[in-house]
Amino acid sequence: MLGVQGSSSNSLSLSFISVNSNKTDVWNHHRRLGHLSFKTLRNMFPSLFKNLDVEQFHCEICEFAKHHRVPFPISDSRSVSPFTIIHSDIWGPYNIPNISGAKGFVTFIDDCTRMTWVYLLKRKSDVSHILPNFTNMIRNQFGVSIKGFRTDNARDYFNQILSSYFEKEGIIHQSSCVNTPQQNGLAERKNRHLLETTRALLFQHQVPKNYWGEAVLTSTYLINRIPSRVIGFKSPLNYLSEFFSKNNFYFKIPPRIFGCVTYVHIHKHQRDKLDARALKCVFIRYSITQKGYKCYYPSSKRFLVSKDVSFNENQSFFNKSSLQGEENNTEDKTNNDFDDFDIFSFQIPSRQQSSPIISPSCESPNITLQGETTVDRPLQVYRRRIQPDLTLLQAQETEPEQGNELSHSSLPIPDLYQPIAIRKGRKECTKSPLYPITNFMSFQKFSPSHKAFLSKINTIPIPKTLYEALRNEN
């Protein structure tokens, strides 16, 4: 029995030594191969990991050098009822303002139906007033209260106004972690969908970038009426109507191509018998509060909502392409036969100055207007008048015996391109000091010893060059 126990203890000690040896070899190979992962080492050297578990090895150097973020799980869960959770996100500010002056927008997405509401923002701080108005609209139109808001960690959602409002209304405000927009993925993906549709609307008819806000609102209108895979290929508006069948307040207007040419009817009380009966505009979006199309007249910068609109969907209102970063300034240069005017009909009031010197040899080219009328106008050239040298004229008057008269052409002409300080010279008032210091200071109240000290200072020479300073023994 003693021999059997001795042999078993020896085998255990040998196996323990073998395991420790394998651990040492694993760590050595791990360091030699540039901190290779232990799972890869197990595939390369399976004999070293005999009786060893990979989870036992933990390298702190690898944590510092190779630390990664935790993967985000894919979540397809949705709320059971509408307005339980509202996802929100702010986009902007954009460097090009919209025609209405907006520089960004905020989105509100229902977690259950994916219904989206978009509000344009002139400032990010406008969210403090738009969000309470949105919750009041939901409460009034659908008779339910919003249970919670889910946003990113933007400070615009954490100001004093919204924080007190959430607390007063009992709304839970959930936010993502810092620098973790993936936790607000639904709102981020909705922004991407909106911007993709917005770019397509702008590109198809070469619409300038300052119409981006109207394109975003049009994209929202269309996305809410297009079937979505997430909600079983139903449109968000129809899916919301299944929960609130009595709330049928959304207008059904046939869609039109964004940015096309429209002709808005002019009513009788707005025109004469010989005036045009329609106004050429650009279609920008659909009206939510009126059953009509919203058009824009760039010449007067007016928005027109009308039902009596005819469309030319194959023609763009804008001519120049705005793709690939090209600027489109055709908004203020649209062709409109009713806005032509004569640029020479306006007279600029003349200032009280000396009359210009007109060169007869310079002729202006003929300027042709749209009415094929030519206007010949002389080109006015302004020249600087050369003043004669008064000192030379005085010298001529004091020396009449020379018998030569100084003509205007023989006077020396100063260099007009020199600085004005050199041409005018030094003023008489600056040749002598205006306020001599002797008029304001005296030595009467100093003691005799102090007067002697001050007079001694004036006698000490001050070196002006380095050579003089080195020679000075004092």
C-alpha positions in Angstrom: 0.0 0.0 0.0 2.8 2.3 0.8 4.4 1.7 -2.6 1.1 2.4 -4.4 0.6 5.6 -2.5 4.1 6.7 -3.2 3.7 6.1 -6.9 0.4 8.0 -7.1 1.8 11.0 -5.2 4.8 11.0 -7.6 2.5 10.9 -10.6 0.4 13.9 -9.2 3.5 15.9 -8.6 4.8 15.2 -12.1 1.5 16.2 -13.7 1.5 19.4 -11.6 5.0 20.2 -12.8 3.9 19.4 -16.4 1.0 21.8 -16.1 3.1 24.6 -14.7 5.6 24.0 -17.4 2.9 24.2 -20.1 1.7 27.4 -18.6 5.1 28.9 -18.7 5.5 27.8 -22.4 2.1 29.3 -23.3 3.0 32.6 -21.7 6.4 32.6 -23.4 4.9 31.9 -26.8 2.2 34.5 -26.2 4.9 37.2 -25.6 7.2 36.0 -28.3 4.4 36.1 -31.0 3.4 39.7 -30.2 0.7 38.9 -27.7 -1.2 36.5 -30.0 -4.6 35.5 -28.7 -4.7 32.4 -26.6 -7.4 30.8 -28.8 -5.1 31.0 -31.7 -2.2 29.6 -29.7 -4.3 26.6 -28.8 -4.9 25.9 -32.5 -1.2 26.3 -33.2 0.1 24.3 -30.2 -2.6 22.0 -28.9 -0.2 19.9 -26.8 0.6 23.0 -24.7 -3.0 23.4 -23.7 -3.4 19.8 -22.5 -5.3 19.9 -19.2 -5.4 23.7 -19.5 -8.4 26.0 -20.1 -8.0 29.1 -22.3 -10.2 31.1 -20.0 -7.5 30.8 -17.3 -5.2 33.1 -19.2 -5.7 36.8 -18.9 -3.1 39.3 -20.1 -3.3 42.9 -18.9 -1.1 44.1 -21.7 -3.6 42.9 -24.2 -6.4 44.8 -22.4 -4.5 48.0 -22.8 -3.4 47.4 -26.4 -6.4 45.6 -27.9 -9.5 46.8 -26.0 -12.6 47.0 -28.2 -16.1 48.1 -27.7 -18.8 45.6 -26.8 -20.9 44.6 -29.9 -24.4 46.0 -30.0 -27.1 43.3 -30.2 -29.6 43.5 -33.0 -33.0 44.4 -31.5 -36.3 44.1 -33.4 -38.5 44.7 -30.4 -41.2 47.3 -30.7 -43.7 48.8 -28.3 -47.1 47.2 -28.2 -49.1 50.4 -28.3 -48.4 53.8 -30.0 -46.7 56.7 -28.1 -45.3 54.5 -25.4 -41.8 55.5 -26.5 -40.9 58.4 -28.8 -37.4 58.4 -30.4 -35.9 61.8 -31.1 -32.8 63.3 -32.6 -31.5 66.7 -33.7 -29.8 67.2 -37.1 -27.8 70.3 -37.8 -26.9 73.1 -37.9 -26.3 73.0 -41.7 -24.1 75.7 -43.2 -26.7 76.7 -45.8 -29.9 78.0 -44.4 -33.3 76.9 -45.8 -35.4 79.4 -47.7 -37.4 79.8 -44.5 -34.3 80.5 -42.4 -34.0 77.1 -40.8 -30.6 75.5 -40.1 -31.6 72.1 -38.8 -34.5 69.8 -37.9 -35.7 67.6 -35.1 -37.4 64.2 -35.6 -40.0 62.4 -33.4 -40.5 58.7 -34.3 -43.1 56.5 -32.7 -41.6 53.2 -31.6 -44.7 51.2 -32.4 -45.9 52.5 -35.7 -42.7 54.2 -37.0 -44.8 57.3 -37.7 -42.4 60.3 -38.1 -42.9 64.0 -37.4 -40.2 66.5 -38.4 -39.9 70.2 -37.3 -37.5 72.6 -38.8 -35.2 74.5 -36.4 -33.7 77.9 -36.7 -31.7 77.3 -33.5 -31.2 74.1 -31.5 -32.7 75.8 -28.5 -36.1 75.8 -30.2 -36.4 72.1 -29.2 -37.3 73.4 -25.7 -40.6 74.8 -27.1 -41.3 72.3 -29.9 -41.2 69.2 -27.8 -43.9 70.4 -25.3 -46.0 71.5 -28.3 -45.6 68.1 -29.8 -46.7 66.2 -26.7 -49.7 68.5 -26.4 -50.6 67.8 -30.0 -50.4 64.0 -29.4 -52.5 64.3 -26.3 -55.2 66.4 -28.0 -55.4 64.5 -31.3 -55.1 60.9 -30.0 -56.1 61.1 -26.4 -53.0 59.4 -25.0 -50.0 60.7 -23.2 -46.4 59.9 -24.2 -44.8 57.6 -21.6 -41.1 58.2 -22.5 -38.6 59.9 -24.7 -35.5 58.2 -25.9 -32.8 60.6 -27.2 -29.0 60.8 -27.5 -26.8 62.5 -25.0 -27.1 66.0 -26.6 -27.3 68.8 -24.1 -30.2 70.4 -25.9 -32.4 67.7 -24.3 -31.0 68.3 -20.8 -31.7 72.0 -20.3 -33.7 73.4 -17.4 -36.9 73.8 -19.4 -37.2 70.2 -20.7 -35.9 68.6 -17.5 -38.6 70.4 -15.4 -41.2 69.6 -18.1 -40.4 65.9 -18.1 -40.6 65.8 -14.3 -43.9 67.7 -14.3 -45.6 65.5 -16.9 -44.2 62.2 -15.5 -42.4 61.4 -18.8 -39.3 59.2 -18.5 -36.4 60.5 -20.4 -34.0 57.8 -21.5 -30.7 58.8 -23.1 -27.8 57.0 -24.7 -24.3 56.8 -23.1 -21.7 59.3 -24.0 -20.3 58.9 -27.5 -22.6 55.9 -28.1 -25.1 56.9 -30.8 -25.8 53.3 -31.6 -28.1 53.2 -28.6 -30.3 55.7 -30.4 -30.1 53.7 -33.6 -33.7 54.0 -34.6 -33.5 57.8 -34.8 -30.1 57.7 -36.5 -31.3 55.3 -39.2 -34.4 57.5 -39.7 -32.2 60.5 -40.2 -30.2 58.6 -42.8 -33.4 57.5 -44.6 -34.6 61.1 -44.6 -31.3 62.5 -45.9 -31.1 59.9 -48.6 -34.5 60.7 -49.9 -33.8 64.4 -49.6 -30.7 64.2 -51.7 -32.6 62.3 -54.4 -35.3 64.9 -54.5 -32.8 67.7 -54.8 -30.7 65.9 -57.5 -33.5 64.9 -59.8 -34.5 68.4 -60.8 -31.2 70.3 -59.9 -32.9 72.0 -57.0 -30.5 74.4 -55.1 -29.3 73.4 -51.6 -31.2 76.2 -49.9 -34.4 74.2 -50.5 -33.2 71.3 -48.3 -35.7 72.0 -45.6 -38.6 71.7 -47.9 -37.2 68.5 -49.3 -36.9 67.0 -45.8 -40.5 67.8 -45.1 -41.5 66.3 -48.4 -39.5 63.2 -47.6 -41.2 62.8 -44.3 -44.6 63.1 -46.0 -43.7 60.4 -48.5 -42.0 58.0 -46.0 -45.1 58.0 -43.7 -47.2 56.8 -46.7 -44.8 54.1 -48.0 -45.0 50.5 -46.8 -42.2 49.5 -44.4 -40.7 46.0 -43.8 -40.4 46.6 -40.1 -44.2 46.9 -39.6 -45.2 44.1 -41.9 -45.1 46.1 -45.2 -47.7 48.6 -44.0 -47.3 52.3 -44.2 -46.8 54.1 -40.8 -49.9 56.2 -41.4 -52.1 53.2 -42.1 -50.7 51.3 -39.2 -51.4 54.2 -36.9 -54.9 54.4 -38.3 -55.5 50.8 -37.1 -55.2 52.0 -33.5 -57.0 55.3 -34.0 -59.6 54.7 -36.7 -61.6 57.7 -35.8 -58.7 60.1 -36.3 -58.9 60.5 -40.1 -57.6 64.1 -40.3 -54.7 63.6 -42.8 -55.5 64.8 -46.3 -55.1 62.4 -49.3 -53.3 64.4 -52.0 -51.8 62.7 -55.1 -48.0 62.9 -55.1 -46.1 65.1 -57.5 -42.4 65.4 -58.5 -40.5 67.7 -56.2 -38.9 70.8 -57.8 -41.0 70.7 -61.0 -42.6 73.7 -62.7 -46.1 74.6 -61.5 -48.6 77.1 -62.6 -50.7 78.5 -59.7 -54.1 80.0 -60.7 -54.5 83.7 -60.1 -58.1 84.5 -59.0 -60.2 87.2 -60.6 -59.9 89.8 -57.8 -56.1 89.5 -58.0 -55.7 90.3 -61.7 -56.9 92.5 -64.5 -58.7 91.3 -67.6 -55.4 91.4 -69.7 -53.1 90.0 -67.0 -51.8 86.5 -66.9 -54.1 83.9 -65.3 -51.4 81.8 -63.7 -48.1 82.3 -61.9 -45.1 80.2 -62.7 -43.8 78.7 -59.4 -41.8 75.7 -58.1 -43.5 72.8 -56.3 -41.8 72.4 -52.9 -44.1 70.3 -50.6 -47.5 69.2 -49.4 -49.6 71.3 -47.0 -50.6 69.6 -43.8 -53.2 72.1 -42.7 -54.7 72.8 -46.2 -55.8 70.4 -48.9 -53.6 71.8 -51.6 -50.0 71.9 -52.9 -47.5 74.3 -51.5 -45.5 76.2 -54.1 -42.8 78.9 -53.9 -42.4 82.0 -56.0 -38.7 83.0 -55.8 -39.1 86.5 -57.3 -41.1 87.7 -54.4 -40.1 84.9 -51.9 -43.7 84.0 -51.2 -45.3 80.6 -50.4 -48.5 79.8 -52.1 -50.9 77.0 -51.1 -53.6 76.3 -53.7 -55.7 73.5 -55.1 -55.8 75.0 -58.5 -52.3 74.1 -59.7 -51.2 72.5 -62.9 -47.9 70.7 -63.1 -45.2 70.2 -65.7 -43.4 67.4 -63.9 -40.9 66.7 -66.7 -39.5 70.3 -66.5 -37.3 71.6 -63.8 -37.8 75.1 -62.5 -34.0 75.5 -62.2 -31.7 75.3 -65.1 -28.1 75.0 -63.8 -27.0 71.7 -62.3 -26.2 71.8 -58.6 -24.6 68.4 -58.4 -21.0 67.7 -57.4 -20.7 70.8 -55.3 -21.7 73.3 -58.0 -23.5 76.4 -56.7 -26.9 77.0 -58.1 -27.9 80.6 -58.0 -30.8 80.4 -60.4 -33.3 81.1 -57.7 -33.0 84.9 -58.2 -32.4 84.6 -61.9 -35.5 82.7 -63.1 -36.9 83.7 -66.4 -40.2 85.5 -65.8 -41.7 87.6 -68.5 -43.5 89.8 -66.0 -40.4 90.9 -64.1 -38.4 92.6 -66.9 -37.5 96.2 -66.3 -35.2 98.8 -67.7 -32.1 99.1 -65.7 -31.5 102.7 -66.9 -34.9 103.9 -65.7 -33.5 104.5 -62.3 -31.5 107.7 -61.7 -28.8 107.8 -59.2 -28.6 111.1 -57.3 -25.3 112.9 -58.0 -23.1 113.9 -55.1 -21.9 117.4 -54.6 -18.5 117.0 -56.1 -16.5 118.5 -58.9 -17.7 117.6 -62.4 -15.9 114.6 -63.9 -13.4 115.0 -66.7 -14.8 113.1 -69.7 -12.3 111.7 -72.2 -13.8 112.1 -75.8 -11.6 109.3 -77.1 -13.3 106.7 -74.8 -16.6 105.4 -76.1 -18.8 102.9 -74.3 -20.0 99.8 -76.1 -23.6 99.4 -77.1 -25.7 97.8 -74.4 -28.5 95.6 -75.7 -31.4 94.8 -73.5 -34.1 92.2 -73.9 -36.3 94.7 -75.9 -33.5 95.0 -78.5 -33.0 98.7 -77.8 -29.4 100.1 -77.7 -28.3 102.9 -75.5 -25.1 104.8 -76.3 -23.6 106.3 -73.2 -20.1 107.9 -73.0 -17.7 106.2 -70.7 -16.9 108.6 -67.8 -13.3 108.6 -66.8 -12.4 110.3 -63.5 -8.9 111.8 -63.3 -7.1 113.4 -60.4 -6.5 117.1 -60.8 -2.9 118.2 -60.6 -2.3 121.2 -58.4 0.6 123.5 -59.4 3.5 124.1 -57.1 2.9 127.4 -55.3 6.6 127.8 -54.3 7.6 127.9 -58.0 4.9 130.4 -58.8 6.0 132.7 -55.9 9.6 132.4 -57.1 8.5 133.4 -60.6 6.8 136.5 -59.2 9.8 137.6 -57.2 12.2 137.2 -60.1 10.7 139.0 -63.1 14.0 139.7 -64.7 14.4 136.2 -66.0 11.7 136.9 -68.6 10.3 133.4 -68.6 6.8 132.6 -67.6 6.0 129.3 -66.0 3.3 127.5 -68.0 1.0 124.8 -66.5 2.7 122.2 -68.6 6.2 123.1 -67.4 5.4 122.6 -63.7 6.8 119.5 -62.1 4.2 116.9 -61.7 4.3 115.0 -58.3 4.3 111.2 -58.2 0.7 110.3 -57.6 1.6 106.8 -56.6 3.7 107.9 -53.6 2.2 107.7 -50.1 0.1 110.6 -49.1 2.3 111.4 -46.2 5.3 111.8 -48.5 3.3 113.9 -51.0 2.0 116.3 -48.4 5.1 116.5 -46.4 5.4 117.5 -42.8 2.8 119.8 -41.4 3.8 123.1 -40.0 2.1 122.4 -36.7 4.4 119.4 -36.1 7.7 121.1 -36.7 7.6 122.6 -33.2 6.0 121.0 -30.1 2.4 122.2 -29.4 2.9 121.8 -25.7 6.5 122.4 -24.6 7.3 120.8 -21.3 9.0 124.0 -20.0 5.6 125.6 -19.8 4.4 123.0 -17.3 7.6 122.1 -15.3 10.0 124.1 -13.2 12.9 123.6 -10.9 11.9 126.1 -8.3 10.6 123.6 -5.7 13.7 121.3 -5.9 16.4 121.5 -3.2 19.9 122.8 -4.3 21.4 119.3 -4.0 18.6 117.9 -6.2 19.1 120.6 -8.8 22.8 119.8 -8.9 22.0 116.2 -9.4 19.6 116.9 -12.3 22.1 119.2 -14.0 24.7 116.5 -13.6 22.5 114.0 -15.4 22.2 116.3 -18.4 26.0 116.4 -18.8 26.5 112.7 -18.9 26.9 111.7 -22.6 24.7 108.8 -23.8 26.5 106.4 -26.2 24.8 106.0 -29.6 26.8 103.1 -30.9 28.2 99.9 -29.5 31.7 101.1 -30.1 31.0 104.2 -28.0 29.4 102.1 -25.2 32.5 99.9 -25.0 34.8 102.8 -24.8 32.8 104.5 -22.0 34.5 103.6 -18.7 31.5 104.6 -16.7 
